[in-house]
Amino acid sequence: MFEDIKNLGFEESLAELESIIKKMENGDIKLSQSVEFYERGIALKNHCEDILKEAKLKIEKIQLKPTVNGDNEFQTTPFEIK
């Protein structure tokens, strides 16, 4: 019924999650489908969070580092999760 979540990118996962939420809010589905959609929604949410976490780890922040002659140069350092 559903595509394997591992094959979905962030945008596709988010769009499917939004579609599931809309269907559940509208009450257009049966109870048995609601349970399936709820489980799928949780899996999609977790998948989106994993993708965002991975992207966040790849981000580098840029800092100004003073040089010997008083100028500043840009230096990149890995993003740190706090």
C-alpha positions as CSV (number, residue, x, y, z in Angstrom):
1,M,0.0,0.0,0.0
2,F,2.8,2.4,0.9
3,E,6.2,3.0,-0.7
4,D,9.2,2.0,1.4
5,I,10.1,5.1,3.5
6,K,13.8,4.5,2.9
7,N,13.3,5.4,-0.7
8,L,11.7,8.7,0.0
9,G,13.5,12.0,0.3
10,F,12.6,14.7,2.8
11,E,10.2,16.6,0.6
12,E,8.3,13.5,-0.5
13,S,8.1,12.2,3.1
14,L,6.9,15.6,4.4
15,A,4.3,15.8,1.6
16,E,3.0,12.3,2.4
17,L,2.9,13.1,6.1
18,E,0.9,16.3,5.4
19,S,-1.5,14.3,3.3
20,I,-2.0,11.7,6.0
21,I,-2.6,14.5,8.6
22,K,-5.2,16.1,6.3
23,K,-7.1,12.9,5.7
24,M,-7.1,12.0,9.4
25,E,-8.3,15.6,10.4
26,N,-11.1,15.4,7.8
27,G,-12.3,12.1,9.1
28,D,-12.4,10.7,5.5
29,I,-11.0,7.3,6.5
30,K,-12.2,4.3,8.5
31,L,-10.9,3.5,11.9
32,S,-8.7,0.6,10.7
33,Q,-7.2,2.9,8.1
34,S,-6.6,5.6,10.8
35,V,-4.4,3.2,12.7
36,E,-2.4,2.3,9.6
37,F,-2.1,6.0,8.7
38,Y,-1.1,6.9,12.2
39,E,1.7,4.3,12.2
40,R,2.8,5.4,8.7
41,G,2.8,9.1,10.0
42,I,5.0,8.3,12.9
43,A,7.4,6.4,10.6
44,L,7.5,9.4,8.2
45,K,8.0,11.9,11.1
46,N,11.0,9.8,12.3
47,H,12.4,9.6,8.8
48,C,12.1,13.3,8.3
49,E,13.8,13.9,11.7
50,D,16.6,11.5,10.7
51,I,17.2,13.3,7.4
52,L,17.3,16.7,9.1
53,K,19.6,15.5,11.8
54,E,22.0,14.1,9.2
55,A,21.9,17.4,7.2
56,K,22.5,19.4,10.4
57,L,25.6,17.4,11.2
58,K,27.0,18.3,7.7
59,I,26.5,22.0,8.2
60,E,29.6,24.0,9.0
61,K,29.5,27.3,10.8
62,I,31.7,30.1,9.7
63,Q,33.7,32.1,12.2
64,L,35.9,35.1,11.8
65,K,39.4,34.4,13.0
66,P,41.8,37.3,13.7
67,T,45.1,37.1,11.8
68,V,48.6,38.3,12.9
69,N,48.2,41.5,10.9
70,G,44.9,42.4,12.5
71,D,42.7,41.4,9.7
72,N,40.0,38.7,10.0
73,E,39.8,35.6,7.9
74,F,37.0,33.1,7.6
75,Q,37.4,29.7,9.2
76,T,35.0,26.8,9.1
77,T,34.4,24.4,12.0
78,P,32.1,21.4,12.2
79,F,28.6,22.1,13.5
80,E,28.2,21.1,17.1
81,I,24.9,19.8,18.4
82,K,24.1,21.3,21.8
